[in-house]
Amino acid sequence: MITKRKTKKGRLYLIPTFIGEESKKQISILLKNLINDTNYYIVEKEKNARRFIKYICPEKNQNSIFFYILNKHSESYLNTFLTPCLKGLNIGLMSDAGCPAIADPGSIIVKLAHEKKIKVVPIIGPSSILLAMMSSGFNGQNFAFNGYLPINKNELKIKLKKLETKSQLENQTQIFIETPYRNTKLFKSMMEILNPNTELCIASNLSMENEFILTCSIKKWKNKKGMDLNKKPAIFLIHKMLSI
């Protein structure tokens, strides 16, 4: 009796992309070889992915690359994205910026890979969230990433006060982000809502030449002039110490 040999599954590689000019100086041999040897990718935007691949491996034939586009319209056929892995071929999952599956829709692909018993391999790279946490001076033993906060002013006020209280009671750093064009509005809201003694760190344009990172109290932030966060990618972190 002849038994059919099972095809060895490919791997899902989690490929970090650039978040600024400085991160372009940290390309590893592992990443270069991986990009060179992989022709299937799951990405948010094909144009951005092709630009990244061309920068890493300018000699790679772009016509040999196939992209699965991950967005709100692809939910009904996500299962097909990992077909190459089931046929023994590797796939790269890439975010538009930073590490895939962190503040990124890629986590659903990683979950599918585990369900299909496909090996998931994370590659070391820049994460703006972790870089901000590292440089804030806040508690790195206990922190939470909260994604985007509500747009509605009343809901935003409730959410910010909850995060502030949780930070104080649990000694937990609270991290969140906003769409760059709404940064100024969020900053003004924090100035109005948060306790003057609450510490706020703003980490903007990370890994760029005009990188800005500063931690101080809300009271001191209110006295700073010329703050311009409009259309600049930023991470916000708050921490309120327990009163003695």
Phi and psi in degrees as GROMACS dihedral restraints (atoms count N, CA, C in turn):
[ dihedral_restraints ]
;  ai    aj    ak    al  type     phi  dphi    fc
    3     4     5     6     1   -95.8    20    10
    4     5     6     7     1   122.7    20    10
    6     7     8     9     1   -98.1    20    10
    7     8     9    10     1   136.8    20    10
    9    10    11    12     1   -75.6    20    10
   10    11    12    13     1   127.5    20    10
   12    13    14    15     1   -75.6    20    10
   13    14    15    16     1   132.1    20    10
   15    16    17    18     1   -71.3    20    10
   16    17    18    19     1   139.0    20    10
   18    19    20    21     1   -73.4    20    10
   19    20    21    22     1   129.5    20    10
   21    22    23    24     1   -68.2    20    10
   22    23    24    25     1   129.7    20    10
   24    25    26    27     1   -73.2    20    10
   25    26    27    28     1   148.0    20    10
   27    28    29    30     1   -76.6    20    10
   28    29    30    31     1   179.8    20    10
   30    31    32    33     1  -112.5    20    10
   31    32    33    34     1   153.8    20    10
   33    34    35    36     1  -101.1    20    10
   34    35    36    37     1   111.6    20    10
   36    37    38    39     1   -95.9    20    10
   37    38    39    40     1   129.8    20    10
   39    40    41    42     1   -93.7    20    10
   40    41    42    43     1   103.9    20    10
   42    43    44    45     1  -100.9    20    10
   43    44    45    46     1   116.6    20    10
   45    46    47    48     1   -75.5    20    10
   46    47    48    49     1   146.0    20    10
   48    49    50    51     1  -117.6    20    10
   49    50    51    52     1   175.7    20    10
   51    52    53    54     1   -69.5    20    10
   52    53    54    55     1   148.1    20    10
   54    55    56    57     1  -119.1    20    10
   55    56    57    58     1     1.2    20    10
   57    58    59    60     1   176.7    20    10
   58    59    60    61     1   172.8    20    10
   60    61    62    63     1   -60.4    20    10
   61    62    63    64     1   -37.8    20    10
   63    64    65    66     1   -63.2    20    10
   64    65    66    67     1   -34.8    20    10
   66    67    68    69     1   -69.4    20    10
   67    68    69    70     1   -17.5    20    10
   69    70    71    72     1   -69.9    20    10
   70    71    72    73     1   -17.3    20    10
   72    73    74    75     1   -84.6    20    10
   73    74    75    76     1    -1.6    20    10
   75    76    77    78     1  -116.7    20    10
   76    77    78    79     1    36.3    20    10
   78    79    80    81     1   -78.0    20    10
   79    80    81    82     1   124.1    20    10
   81    82    83    84     1   -89.1    20    10
   82    83    84    85     1   158.7    20    10
   84    85    86    87     1   -62.7    20    10
   85    86    87    88     1   -37.2    20    10
   87    88    89    90     1   -58.9    20    10
   88    89    90    91     1   -46.4    20    10
   90    91    92    93     1   -64.7    20    10
   91    92    93    94     1   -43.2    20    10
   93    94    95    96     1   -61.9    20    10
   94    95    96    97     1   -45.2    20    10
   96    97    98    99     1   -65.7    20    10
   97    98    99   100     1   -37.8    20    10
   99   100   101   102     1   -64.4    20    10
  100   101   102   103     1   -46.2    20    10
  102   103   104   105     1   -62.9    20    10
  103   104   105   106     1   -40.0    20    10
  105   106   107   108     1   -63.7    20    10
  106   107   108   109     1   -35.5    20    10
  108   109   110   111     1   -94.5    20    10
  109   110   111   112     1    -5.6    20    10
  111   112   113   114     1  -111.0    20    10
  112   113   114   115     1   131.4    20    10
  114   115   116   117     1  -115.3    20    10
  115   116   117   118     1    -5.0    20    10
  117   118   119   120     1  -115.8    20    10
  118   119   120   121     1   130.3    20    10
  120   121   122   123     1  -138.2    20    10
  121   122   123   124     1   145.1    20    10
  123   124   125   126     1  -109.3    20    10
  124   125   126   127     1   119.1    20    10
  126   127   128   129     1  -139.4    20    10
  127   128   129   130     1   166.3    20    10
  129   130   131   132     1   -84.9    20    10
  130   131   132   133     1   -43.8    20    10
  132   133   134   135     1  -135.2    20    10
  133   134   135   136     1   124.0    20    10
  135   136   137   138     1   -62.0    20    10
  136   137   138   139     1   -41.1    20    10
  138   139   140   141     1   -59.7    20    10
  139   140   141   142     1   -46.2    20    10
  141   142   143   144     1   -64.0    20    10
  142   143   144   145     1   -40.5    20    10
  144   145   146   147     1   -65.3    20    10
  145   146   147   148     1   -43.0    20    10
  147   148   149   150     1   -63.6    20    10
  148   149   150   151     1   -38.9    20    10
  150   151   152   153     1   -62.7    20    10
  151   152   153   154     1   -43.0    20    10
  153   154   155   156     1   -64.4    20    10
  154   155   156   157     1   -46.7    20    10
  156   157   158   159     1   -62.1    20    10
  157   158   159   160     1   -41.4    20    10
  159   160   161   162     1   -65.7    20    10
  160   161   162   163     1   -35.0    20    10
  162   163   164   165     1   -67.3    20    10
  163   164   165   166     1   -42.9    20    10
  165   166   167   168     1   -71.4    20    10
  166   167   168   169     1   -46.4    20    10
  168   169   170   171     1  -129.9    20    10
  169   170   171   172     1    79.3    20    10
  171   172   173   174     1   -61.1    20    10
  172   173   174   175     1   -21.9    20    10
  174   175   176   177     1   -85.8    20    10
  175   176   177   178     1    -8.6    20    10
  177   178   179   180     1   -70.3    20    10
  178   179   180   181     1   137.9    20    10
  180   181   182   183     1   -72.8    20    10
  181   182   183   184     1   111.0    20    10
  183   184   185   186     1   -65.4    20    10
  184   185   186   187     1   -25.0    20    10
  186   187   188   189     1   -71.1    20    10
  187   188   189   190     1   -14.6    20    10
  189   190   191   192     1   -88.2    20    10
  190   191   192   193     1    -3.0    20    10
  192   193   194   195     1   -97.1    20    10
  193   194   195   196     1   136.1    20    10
  195   196   197   198     1  -118.2    20    10
  196   197   198   199     1   133.9    20    10
  198   199   200   201     1  -116.1    20    10
  199   200   201   202     1   137.0    20    10
  201   202   203   204     1  -102.7    20    10
  202   203   204   205     1   125.8    20    10
  204   205   206   207     1   -93.8    20    10
  205   206   207   208     1   120.7    20    10
  207   208   209   210     1   -99.6    20    10
  208   209   210   211     1   109.0    20    10
  210   211   212   213     1  -153.8    20    10
  211   212   213   214     1  -170.0    20    10
  213   214   215   216     1   -68.1    20    10
  214   215   216   217     1   -14.8    20    10
  216   217   218   219     1   -92.5    20    10
  217   218   219   220     1    -7.0    20    10
  219   220   221   222     1   -98.8    20    10
  220   221   222   223     1     4.8    20    10
  222   223   224   225     1   -58.6    20    10
  223   224   225   226     1   -37.7    20    10
  225   226   227   228     1   -72.6    20    10
  226   227   228   229     1   -17.7    20    10
  228   229   230   231     1  -128.2    20    10
  229   230   231   232     1    28.1    20    10
  231   232   233   234     1   -59.6    20    10
  232   233   234   235     1   -33.7    20    10
  234   235   236   237     1   -58.7    20    10
  235   236   237   238     1   -26.8    20    10
  237   238   239   240     1   -76.7    20    10
  238   239   240   241     1   -16.9    20    10
  240   241   242   243     1   -62.9    20    10
  241   242   243   244     1   -29.5    20    10
  243   244   245   246     1   -98.0    20    10
  244   245   246   247     1     9.9    20    10
  246   247   248   249     1   -54.7    20    10
  247   248   249   250     1   -44.6    20    10
  249   250   251   252     1   -56.2    20    10
  250   251   252   253     1   -38.2    20    10
  252   253   254   255     1   -61.9    20    10
  253   254   255   256     1   -39.7    20    10
  255   256   257   258     1   -68.2    20    10
  256   257   258   259     1   -18.8    20    10
  258   259   260   261     1   -98.5    20    10
  259   260   261   262     1     7.7    20    10
  261   262   263   264     1    95.8    20    10
  262   263   264   265     1     7.4    20    10
  264   265   266   267     1  -105.3    20    10
  265   266   267   268     1   145.1    20    10
  267   268   269   270     1   -79.9    20    10
  268   269   270   271     1   151.4    20    10
  270   271   272   273     1  -129.0    20    10
  271   272   273   274     1   142.5    20    10
  273   274   275   276     1  -106.4    20    10
  274   275   276   277     1   129.9    20    10
  276   277   278   279     1  -101.7    20    10
  277   278   279   280     1   121.6    20    10
  279   280   281   282     1  -126.1    20    10
  280   281   282   283     1   139.9    20    10
  282   283   284   285     1   -90.0    20    10
  283   284   285   286     1   165.5    20    10
  285   286   287   288     1   -68.1    20    10
  286   287   288   289     1   -30.9    20    10
  288   289   290   291     1  -156.0    20    10
  289   290   291   292     1   129.4    20    10
  291   292   293   294     1    85.3    20    10
  292   293   294   295     1  -151.8    20    10
  294   295   296   297     1   -88.4    20    10
  295   296   297   298     1   131.7    20    10
  297   298   299   300     1   -65.5    20    10
  298   299   300   301     1   149.4    20    10
  300   301   302   303     1    74.1    20    10
  301   302   303   304     1     2.9    20    10
  303   304   305   306     1  -111.6    20    10
  304   305   306   307     1   113.0    20    10
  306   307   308   309     1    51.4    20    10
  307   308   309   310     1    46.9    20    10
  309   310   311   312     1  -156.5    20    10
  310   311   312   313     1   145.8    20    10
  312   313   314   315     1   -70.0    20    10
  313   314   315   316     1    -7.1    20    10
  315   316   317   318     1   -63.4    20    10
  316   317   318   319     1   -16.8    20    10
  318   319   320   321     1   -60.1    20    10
  319   320   321   322     1   -30.1    20    10
  321   322   323   324     1   -66.6    20    10
  322   323   324   325     1   -31.3    20    10
  324   325   326   327     1   -71.4    20    10
  325   326   327   328     1   -40.5    20    10
  327   328   329   330     1   -62.2    20    10
  328   329   330   331     1   -41.4    20    10
  330   331   332   333     1   -62.2    20    10
  331   332   333   334     1   -43.0    20    10
  333   334   335   336     1   -61.6    20    10
  334   335   336   337     1   -39.2    20    10
  336   337   338   339     1   -62.1    20    10
  337   338   339   340     1   -41.9    20    10
  339   340   341   342     1   -63.6    20    10
  340   341   342   343     1   -40.4    20    10
  342   343   344   345     1   -63.9    20    10
  343   344   345   346     1   -33.6    20    10
  345   346   347   348     1   -92.1    20    10
  346   347   348   349     1     8.1    20    10
  348   349   350   351     1    58.4    20    10
  349   350   351   352     1    39.8    20    10
  351   352   353   354     1   -97.5    20    10
  352   353   354   355     1   131.1    20    10
  354   355   356   357     1   -67.3    20    10
  355   356   357   358     1   130.0    20    10
  357   358   359   360     1  -102.7    20    10
  358   359   360   361     1   127.8    20    10
  360   361   362   363     1  -124.7    20    10
  361   362   363   364     1   107.0    20    10
  363   364   365   366     1   -80.6    20    10
  364   365   366   367     1   138.1    20    10
  366   367   368   369     1  -106.4    20    10
  367   368   369   370     1   136.5    20    10
  369   370   371   372     1   -63.9    20    10
  370   371   372   373     1   134.3    20    10
  372   373   374   375     1  -169.6    20    10
  373   374   375   376     1  -179.8    20    10
  375   376   377   378     1   -75.2    20    10
  376   377   378   379     1   137.2    20    10
  378   379   380   381     1  -126.9    20    10
  379   380   381   382     1   117.4    20    10
  381   382   383   384     1   -61.8    20    10
  382   383   384   385     1   -31.8    20    10
  384   385   386   387     1   -65.0    20    10
  385   386   387   388     1   -47.1    20    10
  387   388   389   390     1   -70.6    20    10
  388   389   390   391     1   -37.4    20    10
  390   391   392   393     1   -61.6    20    10
  391   392   393   394     1   -40.8    20    10
  393   394   395   396     1   -66.0    20    10
  394   395   396   397     1   -42.6    20    10
  396   397   398   399     1   -61.2    20    10
  397   398   399   400     1   -44.9    20    10
  399   400   401   402     1   -59.7    20    10
  400   401   402   403     1   -37.3    20    10
  402   403   404   405     1   -97.1    20    10
  403   404   405   406     1     3.3    20    10
  405   406   407   408     1   -81.7    20    10
  406   407   408   409     1   -30.8    20    10
  408   409   410   411     1    85.2    20    10
  409   410   411   412     1     4.0    20    10
  411   412   413   414     1   -88.4    20    10
  412   413   414   415     1   176.3    20    10
  414   415   416   417     1   -63.5    20    10
  415   416   417   418     1   110.1    20    10
  417   418   419   420     1   -90.9    20    10
  418   419   420   421     1    -0.2    20    10
  420   421   422   423     1   -89.1    20    10
  421   422   423   424     1   -17.6    20    10
  423   424   425   426     1  -150.9    20    10
  424   425   426   427     1   103.3    20    10
  426   427   428   429     1  -146.4    20    10
  427   428   429   430     1   159.6    20    10
  429   430   431   432     1  -137.6    20    10
  430   431   432   433     1   136.6    20    10
  432   433   434   435     1   -99.3    20    10
  433   434   435   436     1   124.9    20    10
  435   436   437   438     1  -108.2    20    10
  436   437   438   439     1     5.6    20    10
  438   439   440   441     1    65.2    20    10
  439   440   441   442     1  -140.2    20    10
  441   442   443   444     1   -88.9    20    10
  442   443   444   445     1   140.9    20    10
  444   445   446   447     1   -89.9    20    10
  445   446   447   448     1   163.0    20    10
  447   448   449   450     1   -59.2    20    10
  448   449   450   451     1   148.8    20    10
  450   451   452   453     1   -82.6    20    10
  451   452   453   454     1   -38.9    20    10
  453   454   455   456     1   -57.6    20    10
  454   455   456   457     1   131.8    20    10
  456   457   458   459     1   -61.7    20    10
  457   458   459   460     1   -42.7    20    10
  459   460   461   462     1   -66.6    20    10
  460   461   462   463     1   -42.2    20    10
  462   463   464   465     1   -66.3    20    10
  463   464   465   466     1   -38.1    20    10
  465   466   467   468     1   -62.8    20    10
  466   467   468   469     1   -43.3    20    10
  468   469   470   471     1   -60.3    20    10
  469   470   471   472     1   -45.2    20    10
  471   472   473   474     1   -62.1    20    10
  472   473   474   475     1   -44.2    20    10
  474   475   476   477     1   -65.6    20    10
  475   476   477   478     1   -45.0    20    10
  477   478   479   480     1   -62.6    20    10
  478   479   480   481     1   -41.1    20    10
  480   481   482   483     1   -67.0    20    10
  481   482   483   484     1   -36.7    20    10
  483   484   485   486     1   -64.4    20    10
  484   485   486   487     1   -44.2    20    10
  486   487   488   489     1   -65.1    20    10
  487   488   489   490     1   -39.5    20    10
  489   490   491   492     1   -62.9    20    10
  490   491   492   493     1   -45.0    20    10
  492   493   494   495     1   -65.5    20    10
  493   494   495   496     1   -42.8    20    10
  495   496   497   498     1   -63.4    20    10
  496   497   498   499     1   -40.5    20    10
  498   499   500   501     1   -58.4    20    10
  499   500   501   502     1   -43.2    20    10
  501   502   503   504     1   -70.5    20    10
  502   503   504   505     1   -47.2    20    10
  504   505   506   507     1   -71.7    20    10
  505   506   507   508     1   -34.0    20    10
  507   508   509   510     1  -108.2    20    10
  508   509   510   511     1     3.6    20    10
  510   511   512   513     1    51.8    20    10
  511   512   513   514     1    46.8    20    10
  513   514   515   516     1  -117.6    20    10
  514   515   516   517     1   123.9    20    10
  516   517   518   519     1   -68.4    20    10
  517   518   519   520     1   132.3    20    10
  519   520   521   522     1  -108.3    20    10
  520   521   522   523     1   125.0    20    10
  522   523   524   525     1  -117.5    20    10
  523   524   525   526     1   138.9    20    10
  525   526   527   528     1  -153.7    20    10
  526   527   528   529     1   169.0    20    10
  528   529   530   531     1  -133.7    20    10
  529   530   531   532     1   171.0    20    10
  531   532   533   534     1  -147.6    20    10
  532   533   534   535     1   155.3    20    10
  534   535   536   537     1   -60.6    20    10
  535   536   537   538     1   130.0    20    10
  537   538   539   540     1   -48.6    20    10
  538   539   540   541     1   -37.1    20    10
  540   541   542   543     1   -74.2    20    10
  541   542   543   544     1    -7.6    20    10
  543   544   545   546     1  -108.2    20    10
  544   545   546   547     1     8.2    20    10
  546   547   548   549     1   -58.8    20    10
  547   548   549   550     1   -44.7    20    10
  549   550   551   552     1   -62.7    20    10
  550   551   552   553     1   -41.8    20    10
  552   553   554   555     1   -64.2    20    10
  553   554   555   556     1   -42.1    20    10
  555   556   557   558     1   -64.4    20    10
  556   557   558   559     1   -42.8    20    10
  558   559   560   561     1   -58.8    20    10
  559   560   561   562     1   -46.1    20    10
  561   562   563   564     1   -62.4    20    10
  562   563   564   565     1   -38.5    20    10
  564   565   566   567     1   -64.7    20    10
  565   566   567   568     1   -40.5    20    10
  567   568   569   570     1   -64.5    20    10
  568   569   570   571     1   -37.9    20    10
  570   571   572   573     1   -62.3    20    10
  571   572   573   574     1   -33.1    20    10
  573   574   575   576     1   -83.7    20    10
  574   575   576   577     1   -32.4    20    10
  576   577   578   579     1   -97.1    20    10
  577   578   579   580     1   -41.2    20    10
  579   580   581   582     1   -78.5    20    10
  580   581   582   583     1   154.1    20    10
  582   583   584   585     1   -63.4    20    10
  583   584   585   586     1   139.3    20    10
  585   586   587   588     1   -55.3    20    10
  586   587   588   589     1   -27.4    20    10
  588   589   590   591     1   -89.3    20    10
  589   590   591   592     1    -7.5    20    10
  591   592   593   594     1   -66.7    20    10
  592   593   594   595     1   136.2    20    10
  594   595   596   597     1   -87.7    20    10
  595   596   597   598     1   137.5    20    10
  597   598   599   600     1  -126.2    20    10
  598   599   600   601     1   130.7    20    10
  600   601   602   603     1  -113.1    20    10
  601   602   603   604     1   132.7    20    10
  603   604   605   606     1  -117.5    20    10
  604   605   606   607     1   123.5    20    10
  606   607   608   609     1  -119.0    20    10
  607   608   609   610     1   107.8    20    10
  609   610   611   612     1  -120.8    20    10
  610   611   612   613     1   148.2    20    10
  612   613   614   615     1    52.8    20    10
  613   614   615   616     1    44.4    20    10
  615   616   617   618     1   -59.8    20    10
  616   617   618   619     1   137.8    20    10
  618   619   620   621     1    67.3    20    10
  619   620   621   622     1    19.0    20    10
  621   622   623   624     1  -113.3    20    10
  622   623   624   625     1   166.6    20    10
  624   625   626   627     1   -62.5    20    10
  625   626   627   628     1   -32.9    20    10
  627   628   629   630     1   -99.7    20    10
  628   629   630   631     1    33.9    20    10
  630   631   632   633     1   -56.0    20    10
  631   632   633   634     1   138.1    20    10
  633   634   635   636     1  -134.0    20    10
  634   635   636   637     1   123.0    20    10
  636   637   638   639     1  -137.1    20    10
  637   638   639   640     1   123.6    20    10
  639   640   641   642     1  -149.8    20    10
  640   641   642   643     1   135.6    20    10
  642   643   644   645     1  -121.2    20    10
  643   644   645   646     1   128.2    20    10
  645   646   647   648     1  -164.9    20    10
  646   647   648   649     1   176.1    20    10
  648   649   650   651     1   -72.5    20    10
  649   650   651   652     1   158.6    20    10
  651   652   653   654     1   -57.9    20    10
  652   653   654   655     1   -37.6    20    10
  654   655   656   657     1   -57.9    20    10
  655   656   657   658     1   -43.1    20    10
  657   658   659   660     1   -74.4    20    10
  658   659   660   661     1   -35.1    20    10
  660   661   662   663     1   -59.9    20    10
  661   662   663   664     1   -37.5    20    10
  663   664   665   666     1   -62.5    20    10
  664   665   666   667     1   -25.3    20    10
  666   667   668   669     1   -90.5    20    10
  667   668   669   670     1    -3.6    20    10
  669   670   671   672     1   -83.7    20    10
  670   671   672   673     1   134.5    20    10
  672   673   674   675     1  -104.5    20    10
  673   674   675   676     1   151.6    20    10
  675   676   677   678     1    74.7    20    10
  676   677   678   679     1    21.0    20    10
  678   679   680   681     1   -67.2    20    10
  679   680   681   682     1   121.5    20    10
  681   682   683   684     1  -128.4    20    10
  682   683   684   685     1   102.5    20    10
  684   685   686   687     1  -109.8    20    10
  685   686   687   688     1     2.4    20    10
  687   688   689   690     1   -62.0    20    10
  688   689   690   691     1   126.6    20    10
  690   691   692   693     1    62.1    20    10
  691   692   693   694     1    22.6    20    10
  693   694   695   696     1  -110.7    20    10
  694   695   696   697     1   127.5    20    10
  696   697   698   699     1   -60.7    20    10
  697   698   699   700     1   129.8    20    10
  699   700   701   702     1  -144.7    20    10
  700   701   702   703     1   151.9    20    10
  702   703   704   705     1  -116.0    20    10
  703   704   705   706     1   135.9    20    10
  705   706   707   708     1  -114.4    20    10
  706   707   708   709     1   134.7    20    10
  708   709   710   711     1  -132.8    20    10
  709   710   711   712     1   136.2    20    10
  711   712   713   714     1  -127.0    20    10
  712   713   714   715     1   151.1    20    10
  714   715   716   717     1  -154.3    20    10
  715   716   717   718     1   128.6    20    10
  717   718   719   720     1  -118.8    20    10
  718   719   720   721     1   123.3    20    10
  720   721   722   723     1   -75.6    20    10
  721   722   723   724     1   151.5    20    10
  723   724   725   726     1   -65.2    20    10
  724   725   726   727     1   137.4    20    10
  726   727   728   729     1   -73.5    20    10
  727   728   729   730     1   139.8    20    10
